[in-house]
Amino acid sequence: MVVDLTNPSDPFHLSFDHRFPGHPGNILVCILIINEMKSQLSDAEFITIVRQLAKHFAGEPFDLDSVKFEYWN
C-alpha cells in the first residue's frame, strides 16, 4: 500500500496509532483512515469488529457480544 506523506487530509496519509487507547507507548504505524475507524478500540477489538462486519455483509447476524469495548469512553 502506498502511504501519503505530504497531504494530511488524504485517507492514506501516514498516521500513528496507540495499540491500546489511552495508554502511552505501544504505538504502531498505520494510515489515517484505519486509525480513524479503529478509534477507541484495541487491536483485537478492531479485528473482531471487522470480521463481524464481513460476516454481516455475507448475510450472517452481527454478534454484539463479540466485543467488550474495554477502552471505549
N, CA, C and O atoms as CSV, one atom per row, in Angstrom:
chain,resi,resn,atom,element,x,y,z
A,1,MET,N,N,0.847,-1.172,0.000
A,1,MET,CA,C,0.000,0.000,0.000
A,1,MET,C,C,0.893,1.236,0.000
A,1,MET,O,O,1.876,1.301,0.739
A,2,VAL,N,N,0.553,2.195,-0.816
A,2,VAL,CA,C,1.313,3.444,-0.868
A,2,VAL,C,C,0.777,4.377,0.214
A,2,VAL,O,O,-0.429,4.612,0.302
A,3,VAL,N,N,1.670,4.899,1.026
A,3,VAL,CA,C,1.298,5.805,2.113
A,3,VAL,C,C,1.636,7.226,1.693
A,3,VAL,O,O,2.736,7.503,1.215
A,4,ASP,N,N,0.662,8.131,1.881
A,4,ASP,CA,C,0.879,9.539,1.551
A,4,ASP,C,C,1.619,10.209,2.706
A,4,ASP,O,O,1.227,10.082,3.866
A,5,LEU,N,N,2.683,10.913,2.376
A,5,LEU,CA,C,3.483,11.575,3.414
A,5,LEU,C,C,3.316,13.088,3.418
A,5,LEU,O,O,3.880,13.766,4.277
A,6,THR,N,N,2.553,13.626,2.474
A,6,THR,CA,C,2.502,15.084,2.335
A,6,THR,C,C,1.137,15.702,2.604
A,6,THR,O,O,1.070,16.845,3.057
A,7,ASN,N,N,0.054,14.991,2.343
A,7,ASN,CA,C,-1.283,15.572,2.461
A,7,ASN,C,C,-2.015,14.999,3.672
A,7,ASN,O,O,-2.518,13.877,3.608
A,8,PRO,N,N,-2.085,15.754,4.784
A,8,PRO,CA,C,-2.704,15.229,5.998
A,8,PRO,C,C,-4.199,14.952,5.876
A,8,PRO,O,O,-4.767,14.305,6.755
A,9,SER,N,N,-4.855,15.423,4.812
A,9,SER,CA,C,-6.281,15.148,4.651
A,9,SER,C,C,-6.530,13.923,3.764
A,9,SER,O,O,-7.679,13.531,3.561
A,10,ASP,N,N,-5.470,13.322,3.242
A,10,ASP,CA,C,-5.592,12.112,2.425
A,10,ASP,C,C,-5.862,10.919,3.344
A,10,ASP,O,O,-5.163,10.766,4.345
A,11,PRO,N,N,-6.857,10.061,3.043
A,11,PRO,CA,C,-7.130,8.920,3.920
A,11,PRO,C,C,-5.963,7.944,4.036
A,11,PRO,O,O,-5.913,7.147,4.972
A,12,PHE,N,N,-5.017,8.001,3.086
A,12,PHE,CA,C,-3.856,7.115,3.127
A,12,PHE,C,C,-2.619,7.812,3.682
A,12,PHE,O,O,-1.496,7.345,3.494
A,13,HIS,N,N,-2.837,8.944,4.373
A,13,HIS,CA,C,-1.732,9.683,5.000
A,13,HIS,C,C,-1.170,8.867,6.164
A,13,HIS,O,O,-1.903,8.162,6.857
A,14,LEU,N,N,0.131,8.977,6.363
A,14,LEU,CA,C,0.812,8.301,7.461
A,14,LEU,C,C,0.201,8.732,8.795
A,14,LEU,O,O,-0.006,9.920,9.038
A,15,SER,N,N,-0.079,7.766,9.641
A,15,SER,CA,C,-0.656,8.033,10.954
A,15,SER,C,C,-0.011,7.086,11.965
A,15,SER,O,O,0.607,6.088,11.595
A,16,PHE,N,N,-0.162,7.408,13.211
A,16,PHE,CA,C,0.349,6.561,14.287
A,16,PHE,C,C,-0.802,6.229,15.226
A,16,PHE,O,O,-1.607,7.099,15.559
A,17,ASP,N,N,-0.879,5.002,15.642
A,17,ASP,CA,C,-1.999,4.541,16.456
A,17,ASP,C,C,-1.496,3.925,17.752
A,17,ASP,O,O,-0.515,3.181,17.763
A,18,HIS,N,N,-2.188,4.247,18.855
A,18,HIS,CA,C,-1.910,3.574,20.120
A,18,HIS,C,C,-2.571,2.206,20.063
A,18,HIS,O,O,-3.772,2.098,19.817
A,19,ARG,N,N,-1.800,1.186,20.285
A,19,ARG,CA,C,-2.327,-0.179,20.237
A,19,ARG,C,C,-3.457,-0.354,21.259
A,19,ARG,O,O,-4.437,-1.049,20.994
A,20,PHE,N,N,-3.314,0.275,22.413
A,20,PHE,CA,C,-4.338,0.268,23.448
A,20,PHE,C,C,-4.684,1.727,23.744
A,20,PHE,O,O,-3.866,2.442,24.321
A,21,PRO,N,N,-5.876,2.182,23.362
A,21,PRO,CA,C,-6.258,3.593,23.509
A,21,PRO,C,C,-6.048,4.118,24.920
A,21,PRO,O,O,-6.383,3.456,25.903
A,22,GLY,N,N,-5.490,5.313,25.001
A,22,GLY,CA,C,-5.279,5.968,26.282
A,22,GLY,C,C,-4.048,5.516,27.037
A,22,GLY,O,O,-3.768,6.034,28.118
A,23,HIS,N,N,-3.299,4.558,26.496
A,23,HIS,CA,C,-2.093,4.065,27.148
A,23,HIS,C,C,-0.879,4.595,26.389
A,23,HIS,O,O,-0.805,4.450,25.168
A,24,PRO,N,N,0.061,5.200,27.086
A,24,PRO,CA,C,1.255,5.691,26.401
A,24,PRO,C,C,2.101,4.531,25.868
A,24,PRO,O,O,2.069,3.420,26.396
A,25,GLY,N,N,2.840,4.817,24.832
A,25,GLY,CA,C,3.707,3.795,24.242
A,25,GLY,C,C,2.921,2.836,23.378
A,25,GLY,O,O,1.740,3.049,23.106
A,26,ASN,N,N,3.592,1.771,22.945
A,26,ASN,CA,C,2.961,0.757,22.106
A,26,ASN,C,C,2.290,1.366,20.885
A,26,ASN,O,O,1.133,1.072,20.588
A,27,ILE,N,N,3.028,2.219,20.178
A,27,ILE,CA,C,2.498,2.933,19.017
A,27,ILE,C,C,2.869,2.189,17.745
A,27,ILE,O,O,3.993,1.711,17.588
A,28,LEU,N,N,1.896,2.101,16.836
A,28,LEU,CA,C,2.078,1.433,15.558
A,28,LEU,C,C,1.913,2.428,14.416
A,28,LEU,O,O,1.195,3.420,14.542
A,29,VAL,N,N,2.574,2.154,13.318
A,29,VAL,CA,C,2.393,2.946,12.100
A,29,VAL,C,C,1.170,2.405,11.375
A,29,VAL,O,O,1.005,1.192,11.250
A,30,CYS,N,N,0.315,3.298,10.900
A,30,CYS,CA,C,-0.838,2.891,10.109
A,30,CYS,C,C,-1.214,4.040,9.176
A,30,CYS,O,O,-0.481,5.023,9.069
A,31,ILE,N,N,-2.342,3.914,8.513
A,31,ILE,CA,C,-2.817,5.020,7.689
A,31,ILE,C,C,-3.989,5.680,8.401
A,31,ILE,O,O,-4.649,5.070,9.241
A,32,LEU,N,N,-4.230,6.920,8.053
A,32,LEU,CA,C,-5.223,7.736,8.743
A,32,LEU,C,C,-6.613,7.104,8.765
A,32,LEU,O,O,-7.260,7.099,9.813
A,33,ILE,N,N,-7.086,6.575,7.645
A,33,ILE,CA,C,-8.448,6.035,7.603
A,33,ILE,C,C,-8.618,4.850,8.560
A,33,ILE,O,O,-9.666,4.716,9.193
A,34,ILE,N,N,-7.610,3.999,8.670
A,34,ILE,CA,C,-7.680,2.868,9.599
A,34,ILE,C,C,-7.639,3.367,11.041
A,34,ILE,O,O,-8.372,2.865,11.893
A,35,ASN,N,N,-6.788,4.351,11.315
A,35,ASN,CA,C,-6.700,4.921,12.652
A,35,ASN,C,C,-8.040,5.542,13.056
A,35,ASN,O,O,-8.483,5.385,14.194
A,36,GLU,N,N,-8.678,6.241,12.125
A,36,GLU,CA,C,-9.981,6.852,12.408
A,36,GLU,C,C,-11.048,5.778,12.651
A,36,GLU,O,O,-11.879,5.923,13.547
A,37,MET,N,N,-11.027,4.716,11.864
A,37,MET,CA,C,-12.011,3.646,12.035
A,37,MET,C,C,-11.784,2.897,13.346
A,37,MET,O,O,-12.741,2.508,14.015
A,38,LYS,N,N,-10.526,2.696,13.708
A,38,LYS,CA,C,-10.204,1.943,14.926
A,38,LYS,C,C,-10.619,2.724,16.164
A,38,LYS,O,O,-11.091,2.137,17.137
A,39,SER,N,N,-10.451,4.021,16.137
A,39,SER,CA,C,-10.870,4.928,17.197
A,39,SER,C,C,-10.426,4.453,18.575
A,39,SER,O,O,-9.227,4.398,18.849
A,40,GLN,N,N,-11.369,4.111,19.442
A,40,GLN,CA,C,-11.068,3.726,20.818
A,40,GLN,C,C,-11.172,2.217,21.025
A,40,GLN,O,O,-11.635,1.748,22.064
A,41,LEU,N,N,-10.734,1.473,20.022
A,41,LEU,CA,C,-10.731,0.017,20.120
A,41,LEU,C,C,-9.300,-0.490,20.216
A,41,LEU,O,O,-8.388,0.102,19.639
A,42,SER,N,N,-9.104,-1.578,20.942
A,42,SER,CA,C,-7.795,-2.227,20.928
A,42,SER,C,C,-7.637,-2.926,19.580
A,42,SER,O,O,-8.602,-3.039,18.824
A,43,ASP,N,N,-6.438,-3.389,19.278
A,43,ASP,CA,C,-6.213,-4.127,18.026
A,43,ASP,C,C,-7.165,-5.315,17.921
A,43,ASP,O,O,-7.797,-5.521,16.885
A,44,ALA,N,N,-7.265,-6.091,18.993
A,44,ALA,CA,C,-8.104,-7.288,18.980
A,44,ALA,C,C,-9.574,-6.933,18.776
A,44,ALA,O,O,-10.280,-7.612,18.031
A,45,GLU,N,N,-10.036,-5.869,19.437
A,45,GLU,CA,C,-11.428,-5.448,19.271
A,45,GLU,C,C,-11.697,-5.004,17.839
A,45,GLU,O,O,-12.728,-5.345,17.260
A,46,PHE,N,N,-10.767,-4.244,17.272
A,46,PHE,CA,C,-10.931,-3.758,15.899
A,46,PHE,C,C,-11.001,-4.931,14.917
A,46,PHE,O,O,-11.859,-4.955,14.034
A,47,ILE,N,N,-10.108,-5.890,15.071
A,47,ILE,CA,C,-10.093,-7.054,14.181
A,47,ILE,C,C,-11.405,-7.829,14.320
A,47,ILE,O,O,-11.964,-8.282,13.321
A,48,THR,N,N,-11.893,-7.982,15.541
A,48,THR,CA,C,-13.158,-8.679,15.760
A,48,THR,C,C,-14.309,-7.947,15.073
A,48,THR,O,O,-15.148,-8.577,14.429
A,49,ILE,N,N,-14.352,-6.627,15.207
A,49,ILE,CA,C,-15.410,-5.826,14.563
A,49,ILE,C,C,-15.353,-5.998,13.051
A,49,ILE,O,O,-16.388,-6.201,12.416
A,50,VAL,N,N,-14.157,-5.920,12.464
A,50,VAL,CA,C,-14.009,-6.066,11.013
A,50,VAL,C,C,-14.491,-7.451,10.570
A,50,VAL,O,O,-15.189,-7.576,9.563
A,51,ARG,N,N,-14.122,-8.472,11.311
A,51,ARG,CA,C,-14.563,-9.833,10.972
A,51,ARG,C,C,-16.072,-9.982,11.101
A,51,ARG,O,O,-16.711,-10.615,10.260
A,52,GLN,N,N,-16.643,-9.403,12.152
A,52,GLN,CA,C,-18.093,-9.462,12.332
A,52,GLN,C,C,-18.813,-8.716,11.202
A,52,GLN,O,O,-19.851,-9.171,10.721
A,53,LEU,N,N,-18.268,-7.579,10.781
A,53,LEU,CA,C,-18.871,-6.841,9.665
A,53,LEU,C,C,-18.811,-7.644,8.377
A,53,LEU,O,O,-19.771,-7.651,7.606
A,54,ALA,N,N,-17.690,-8.323,8.134
A,54,ALA,CA,C,-17.557,-9.146,6.929
A,54,ALA,C,C,-18.617,-10.250,6.934
A,54,ALA,O,O,-19.244,-10.512,5.907
A,55,LYS,N,N,-18.818,-10.892,8.079
A,55,LYS,CA,C,-19.842,-11.923,8.183
A,55,LYS,C,C,-21.237,-11.329,7.956
A,55,LYS,O,O,-22.081,-11.924,7.286
A,56,HIS,N,N,-21.455,-10.142,8.532
A,56,HIS,CA,C,-22.755,-9.476,8.385
A,56,HIS,C,C,-23.038,-9.158,6.912
A,56,HIS,O,O,-24.155,-9.361,6.438
A,57,PHE,N,N,-22.037,-8.666,6.197
A,57,PHE,CA,C,-22.216,-8.349,4.780
A,57,PHE,C,C,-22.454,-9.610,3.945
A,57,PHE,O,O,-22.984,-9.532,2.837
A,58,ALA,N,N,-22.064,-10.765,4.477
A,58,ALA,CA,C,-22.300,-12.041,3.789
A,58,ALA,C,C,-23.645,-12.651,4.198
A,58,ALA,O,O,-23.989,-13.752,3.766
A,59,GLY,N,N,-24.403,-11.929,5.034
A,59,GLY,CA,C,-25.737,-12.384,5.391
A,59,GLY,C,C,-25.886,-12.978,6.773
A,59,GLY,O,O,-26.993,-13.353,7.159
A,60,GLU,N,N,-24.814,-13.076,7.527
A,60,GLU,CA,C,-24.895,-13.626,8.887
A,60,GLU,C,C,-25.201,-12.509,9.888
A,60,GLU,O,O,-24.909,-11.343,9.621
A,61,PRO,N,N,-25.783,-12.854,11.028
A,61,PRO,CA,C,-26.056,-11.826,12.041
A,61,PRO,C,C,-24.761,-11.328,12.689
A,61,PRO,O,O,-23.788,-12.071,12.814
A,62,PHE,N,N,-24.771,-10.073,13.092
A,62,PHE,CA,C,-23.635,-9.470,13.789
A,62,PHE,C,C,-23.713,-9.883,15.255
A,62,PHE,O,O,-24.744,-9.685,15.898
A,63,ASP,N,N,-22.639,-10.452,15.788
A,63,ASP,CA,C,-22.586,-10.887,17.184
A,63,ASP,C,C,-22.199,-9.702,18.063
A,63,ASP,O,O,-21.020,-9.371,18.189
A,64,LEU,N,N,-23.199,-9.067,18.668
A,64,LEU,CA,C,-22.952,-7.886,19.503
A,64,LEU,C,C,-22.122,-8.196,20.749
A,64,LEU,O,O,-21.480,-7.303,21.302
A,65,ASP,N,N,-22.130,-9.434,21.186
A,65,ASP,CA,C,-21.382,-9.809,22.387
A,65,ASP,C,C,-19.927,-10.168,22.094
A,65,ASP,O,O,-19.196,-10.545,23.009
A,66,SER,N,N,-19.492,-10.059,20.840
A,66,SER,CA,C,-18.137,-10.471,20.473
A,66,SER,C,C,-17.073,-9.443,20.867
A,66,SER,O,O,-15.885,-9.766,20.896
A,67,VAL,N,N,-17.489,-8.209,21.170
A,67,VAL,CA,C,-16.537,-7.152,21.532
A,67,VAL,C,C,-16.934,-6.567,22.877
A,67,VAL,O,O,-18.109,-6.295,23.123
A,68,LYS,N,N,-15.952,-6.376,23.742
A,68,LYS,CA,C,-16.211,-5.864,25.093
A,68,LYS,C,C,-16.162,-4.331,25.165
A,68,LYS,O,O,-16.670,-3.747,26.122
A,69,PHE,N,N,-15.559,-3.674,24.167
A,69,PHE,CA,C,-15.396,-2.210,24.162
A,69,PHE,C,C,-14.718,-1.732,25.452
A,69,PHE,O,O,-15.176,-0.800,26.113
A,70,GLU,N,N,-13.624,-2.398,25.779
A,70,GLU,CA,C,-12.890,-2.137,27.026
A,70,GLU,C,C,-12.368,-0.708,27.123
A,70,GLU,O,O,-12.334,-0.148,28.219
A,71,TYR,N,N,-11.961,-0.101,26.011
A,71,TYR,CA,C,-11.331,1.226,26.035
A,71,TYR,C,C,-12.281,2.331,25.605
A,71,TYR,O,O,-11.886,3.496,25.552
A,72,TRP,N,N,-13.504,1.995,25.303
A,72,TRP,CA,C,-14.465,2.968,24.793
A,72,TRP,C,C,-14.913,3.883,25.928
A,72,TRP,O,O,-15.225,3.420,27.025
A,73,ASN,N,N,-14.941,5.191,25.652
A,73,ASN,CA,C,-15.457,6.118,26.668
A,73,ASN,C,C,-16.334,7.162,26.053
A,73,ASN,O,O,-16.854,8.026,26.759
